[in-house]
């Protein structure tokens, strides 16, 4: 069994120098701009230093105008991907999607569910909807409360390509490991002792070793 999927280290809540050190050791990373506290100089330095970074700026720390400017800057500075919430204000979302496409970046449209995993029917409706909005990659991340919910997330790989379907919480860990083995273009991980950005993230080195071990049985 071989997999070309990458492990994407999600980075936030750590100093600039630590971010730079991590990027020297990984093939792909997500920069959580809303958590990183980077000034424009730092933002430019980070995104110009690596050719496979996701720019993400979730709601909360910045208003939509500020988020748009930060993401536009990240595109200008070299982001390869931009993650936008599919359930954001439609006008803002569509405007940002056009900006991402115009900047020759890949568009990730995402949905997050922090209390449960939607039904299999609803998950498929959401995936279809996001691809219909122009997503290059669809990401769904949801809290997993039981094994049927984990199975629902993993079941999407039977019908779709270019999706990242992962669970949060202890019961979601298996979905993060299985994702690249089932066809996801990447899965998310933490790095060392640095803060995780979502519950259930596995350490980069640990998940890399597990994927390599499982793949060797092919």
Phi, psi and omega in degrees: 000131177235149177223136177260003180296151181254160174258119182260117178277123180270124190240128174194161176062032176223156184293160181305313183298324179291320177301312181301320180295320178295317184297336177290347189238007182227155180275338185205143178210152172255126176262110177279089185301327181292340181254339190280337178064035182276139170279176186297324179296317179294320179300315180296316181299317181295309186285340176276349188267351188212140187263009181218064182245140172266130173264121180228134177219095183287161177296149174131297184285326183232152175281174187298323179296316179293318179298318179300315181295318180296317180290321176298319178296318180299319176300313180298324185276353173126011177302140178269332183223153170227130180258122180236138179289126181293336181262015174290172176310124187305319181295317179295314181301312184292323178296317179293322179300319178295321178297317180297312181296319180295333179271011180059034175259159174272137184263121171257121171256133188229153171229143182231136179231112191266357180240341186196175171250128179301165179295159176306320178297314182292322178301316180292324176297319180294317179298313179300318181298316183289322174296326177294337177277355178105013181296138169278324175226136175256132178240130172236126177232126185217154174292130179255119183255347182199170184293325176300325178293318177298318180296325179296319178294315182290332180295340180296332183292343178288336187243347186226149169250164177058042173235152171237108185242103189226154182253153175255153181092170183305320181284351178268352183303318182299328181291329179288325177286318184286333187311305182292335179284340181258000175122357178296142179292337176196163172231164185256145180216165171264180181222112176060222182270007181288154183300141175282155177256356176204145180295133177099357178295139178261149178299142184307308183294321181295313182290326177297318179294320180294317179297317180296319181295314180295318181296331183293341181283350179286000000 
